[in-house]
Amino acid sequence: YATLMALQRTFGLRFEESCLIEPALALREAERTRLITVHRGTKGGKARQVVCGSHGIKVLQHALSHCGPTGTMIPVDMTYKRFRQHCYSQSRRIGMGGFHQERHAYGQKRNLELSGLQAPIVLGITKKNTFSIFTLNIHTRHYKTIHSCPEITDFHET
């Protein structure tokens, strides 16, 4: 399970994608292009490319040592459905709950890398309070604009 989670956290993979990835193919592609193409188990069957740095190479090498004869992360004696049931059952047994949080962690890390900003959820901004924060931000900007613009402040003083 740790290998599946590492794949999910490193590349932002969904559970099914992490099970169906072929580490040998992904590793060859990553060493050549610094990208991996995710095409099996994707939503809508749409392939996408993900950046793969040196840490990603190490994760793929580790995954390669754990993949089965099919070339994927699914044991040869299990179907995908049975393997998924087994993994989720084990994760509930140890109190983990599931695997999707690894994808969230990837998204937050990638957001920081690309924008230099923490993800809203890391800052405590939830869907419930987004409108309040947005409104406060607009109000603050409006207040600063009104009270720092000479044309407006001069008008208010007369």
C-alpha positions as CSV (number, residue, x, y, z in Angstrom):
1,Y,0.0,0.0,0.0
2,A,2.9,2.3,0.8
3,T,4.1,2.0,-2.9
4,L,0.6,2.8,-4.2
5,M,0.5,5.8,-1.9
6,A,3.9,7.0,-2.9
7,L,2.9,6.8,-6.6
8,Q,-0.3,8.8,-5.9
9,R,1.5,11.5,-3.8
10,T,4.4,11.9,-6.2
11,F,2.4,12.0,-9.5
12,G,-1.1,12.9,-8.4
13,L,-2.5,9.6,-9.5
14,R,-6.0,8.3,-8.7
15,F,-6.1,4.9,-7.0
16,E,-6.9,3.0,-10.2
17,E,-4.1,4.8,-12.1
18,S,-1.6,3.9,-9.4
19,C,-2.6,0.2,-9.7
20,L,-2.5,0.1,-13.5
21,I,0.7,2.1,-14.0
22,E,3.5,0.1,-15.5
23,P,6.6,1.2,-13.6
24,A,9.1,-0.2,-16.2
25,L,7.5,1.8,-19.1
26,A,7.0,4.9,-16.9
27,L,10.6,4.8,-15.7
28,R,12.0,4.5,-19.3
29,E,9.9,7.5,-20.4
30,A,10.8,9.5,-17.3
31,E,14.6,8.9,-17.7
32,R,14.3,10.0,-21.3
33,T,11.8,13.0,-21.1
34,R,11.4,13.8,-17.3
35,L,7.6,13.2,-17.9
36,I,5.4,10.1,-17.5
37,T,2.3,9.5,-19.5
38,V,-0.7,8.3,-17.5
39,H,-3.1,6.5,-19.7
40,R,-4.5,3.5,-17.9
41,G,-7.4,3.9,-15.5
42,T,-7.8,7.6,-16.2
43,K,-11.2,9.3,-16.1
44,G,-12.7,9.4,-19.5
45,G,-9.7,7.4,-20.9
46,K,-7.9,10.7,-21.4
47,A,-4.1,10.4,-21.2
48,R,-2.1,13.1,-19.5
49,Q,1.5,13.8,-18.8
50,V,3.0,14.4,-15.4
51,V,6.4,15.9,-14.5
52,C,8.9,13.4,-13.1
53,G,11.9,14.7,-11.3
54,S,14.6,12.8,-9.4
55,H,12.3,11.9,-6.5
56,G,9.8,10.5,-9.1
57,I,12.5,8.4,-10.7
58,K,13.2,6.8,-7.2
59,V,9.5,6.2,-6.6
60,L,9.2,4.4,-10.0
61,Q,12.3,2.3,-9.3
62,H,10.8,1.3,-6.0
63,A,7.5,0.5,-7.6
64,L,9.3,-1.5,-10.3
65,S,10.7,-3.8,-7.5
66,H,7.1,-4.4,-6.2
67,C,5.2,-4.8,-9.5
68,G,3.9,-8.2,-10.5
69,P,4.5,-10.3,-13.7
70,T,1.7,-8.3,-15.4
71,G,3.8,-5.2,-15.2
72,T,1.3,-3.4,-13.1
73,M,1.0,-3.0,-9.3
74,I,-1.9,-5.6,-9.2
75,P,-0.9,-9.0,-7.9
76,V,-1.1,-11.7,-10.6
77,D,-3.7,-13.7,-8.5
78,M,-6.1,-10.8,-8.2
79,T,-8.4,-8.8,-10.5
80,Y,-8.3,-5.0,-10.2
81,K,-11.7,-5.1,-8.4
82,R,-10.6,-7.6,-5.9
83,F,-7.3,-5.8,-5.3
84,R,-9.1,-2.5,-4.8
85,Q,-11.5,-4.1,-2.3
86,H,-8.5,-5.6,-0.5
87,C,-6.6,-2.3,-0.3
88,Y,-9.5,-0.3,0.9
89,S,-10.4,-3.0,3.5
90,Q,-6.9,-2.9,4.8
91,S,-6.8,0.9,4.9
92,R,-10.0,1.0,6.9
93,R,-8.7,-1.6,9.2
94,I,-5.7,0.5,10.1
95,G,-7.8,3.7,10.3
96,M,-6.5,5.3,7.2
97,G,-9.8,5.7,5.5
98,G,-8.8,5.7,1.9
99,F,-6.2,6.9,-0.6
100,H,-7.6,10.1,-2.1
101,Q,-5.7,12.3,0.4
102,E,-2.5,11.5,-1.4
103,R,-3.9,13.1,-4.6
104,H,-4.8,16.2,-2.5
105,A,-1.3,16.3,-1.1
106,Y,0.1,16.3,-4.7
107,G,-2.2,19.0,-5.7
108,Q,-1.2,21.2,-2.8
109,K,2.5,20.7,-3.4
110,R,2.1,21.3,-7.2
111,N,0.1,24.5,-6.5
112,L,2.9,25.8,-4.4
113,E,5.5,24.9,-7.0
114,L,3.6,26.6,-9.8
115,S,2.1,29.6,-8.2
116,G,4.3,30.2,-5.1
117,L,1.0,30.2,-3.1
118,Q,-0.3,27.7,-0.5
119,A,-3.5,26.0,-1.5
120,P,-6.6,27.6,0.0
121,I,-7.3,24.7,2.2
122,V,-3.8,24.9,3.8
123,L,-4.6,28.5,4.6
124,G,-7.9,27.5,6.2
125,I,-10.1,28.7,3.3
126,T,-12.9,26.3,2.8
127,K,-15.8,26.4,0.4
128,K,-18.0,27.6,3.2
129,N,-16.0,30.6,4.1
130,T,-14.6,31.5,0.6
131,F,-17.4,34.0,-0.1
132,S,-16.7,35.8,3.3
133,I,-13.0,36.0,2.6
134,F,-13.5,37.2,-1.0
135,T,-16.0,39.9,0.2
136,L,-13.6,41.1,2.9
137,N,-10.8,41.2,0.4
138,I,-12.9,43.3,-2.0
139,H,-14.0,45.6,0.8
140,T,-10.4,46.1,2.0
141,R,-9.2,46.9,-1.4
142,H,-12.1,49.3,-2.0
143,Y,-11.4,51.0,1.3
144,K,-7.7,51.4,0.6
145,T,-8.4,52.8,-2.9
146,I,-11.0,55.3,-1.6
147,H,-8.7,56.5,1.2
148,S,-5.5,56.7,-0.7
149,C,-6.8,58.4,-3.9
150,P,-6.4,62.2,-3.7
151,E,-9.3,62.9,-6.0
152,I,-11.6,61.0,-3.7
153,T,-10.2,62.0,-0.3
154,D,-10.2,65.7,-1.4
155,F,-13.8,65.4,-2.4
156,H,-14.7,63.8,1.0
157,E,-13.0,66.6,2.9
158,T,-15.0,69.4,1.2
